[in-house]
Amino acid sequence: MHTETVRINVILPKDLIKSVNKIAGPRSRSYLIAESLREYIRKIEQNELDKRLEYGYRASAEESILLADEFKDINLEGCDEY
């Protein structure tokens, strides 16, 4: 898949560039940096989704507890069991 690219200037620590050059191997630094940024962004987005899901699950659980509490005193004697 071909993606339009944009050239940017980035200032990075020298030791980080040495590591990038060592790891990039036959691939280019640009490719390695782009893939690293994609993974970083994916992790941040996943973390945000996890937080929203946790909030939703907690809200749903609290609502379920309140709903169950409303019905706790109902006498089911004589009702059919399913």
C-alpha positions as CSV (number, residue, x, y, z in Angstrom):
1,M,0.0,0.0,0.0
2,H,1.5,3.3,-1.1
3,T,1.0,6.2,1.2
4,E,1.8,9.8,0.4
5,T,4.8,11.0,2.4
6,V,5.9,14.3,3.8
7,R,9.5,15.3,4.6
8,I,10.0,16.6,8.1
9,N,13.1,17.6,10.1
10,V,13.4,16.0,13.5
11,I,16.1,16.5,16.1
12,L,16.9,13.3,18.0
13,P,19.6,12.3,20.5
14,K,22.8,10.9,18.9
15,D,22.6,7.6,20.9
16,L,19.0,7.1,19.6
17,I,20.1,7.6,16.0
18,K,22.9,5.0,16.5
19,S,20.3,2.5,17.7
20,V,18.0,3.3,14.8
21,N,20.8,2.8,12.3
22,K,21.7,-0.5,13.9
23,I,18.1,-1.8,14.0
24,A,17.0,-0.4,10.6
25,G,19.3,-2.8,8.7
26,P,18.2,-3.1,5.1
27,R,15.1,-1.0,5.8
28,S,15.4,2.7,5.9
29,R,15.3,4.9,9.0
30,S,12.2,6.5,7.7
31,Y,10.4,3.2,7.5
32,L,11.5,2.2,11.0
33,I,10.5,5.5,12.5
34,A,7.1,5.5,10.7
35,E,6.3,2.0,11.9
36,S,7.4,2.9,15.4
37,L,5.1,5.9,15.4
38,R,2.2,3.9,14.1
39,E,2.7,1.3,16.9
40,Y,3.0,4.1,19.5
41,I,-0.2,5.8,18.2
42,R,-2.0,2.4,18.1
43,K,-1.1,1.8,21.8
44,I,-2.3,5.2,22.8
45,E,-5.6,4.7,21.0
46,Q,-6.1,1.2,22.5
47,N,-5.4,2.6,25.9
48,E,-8.0,5.3,25.4
49,L,-10.5,2.7,24.2
50,D,-9.8,0.5,27.2
51,K,-10.4,3.4,29.6
52,R,-13.8,4.2,27.9
53,L,-14.8,0.5,28.0
54,E,-13.9,0.2,31.6
55,Y,-15.9,3.3,32.4
56,G,-18.9,1.9,30.5
57,Y,-18.6,-1.5,32.2
58,R,-18.5,0.1,35.6
59,A,-21.5,2.3,34.9
60,S,-23.4,-0.7,33.6
61,A,-22.5,-2.7,36.6
62,E,-23.7,0.0,39.0
63,E,-26.9,0.3,37.0
64,S,-27.4,-3.5,37.2
65,I,-26.9,-3.4,41.0
66,L,-29.5,-0.6,41.4
67,L,-32.0,-2.5,39.1
68,A,-31.5,-5.7,41.0
69,D,-32.0,-3.9,44.3
70,E,-35.4,-2.6,43.1
71,F,-36.6,-6.1,42.6
72,K,-35.2,-7.8,45.7
73,D,-38.3,-7.6,47.8
74,I,-40.7,-9.0,45.1
75,N,-42.4,-12.2,46.3
76,L,-42.2,-14.7,43.5
77,E,-44.2,-17.4,45.3
78,G,-46.6,-19.0,42.9
79,C,-44.8,-17.8,39.8
80,D,-43.7,-20.3,37.2
81,E,-40.0,-20.9,37.0
82,Y,-38.4,-20.9,33.6
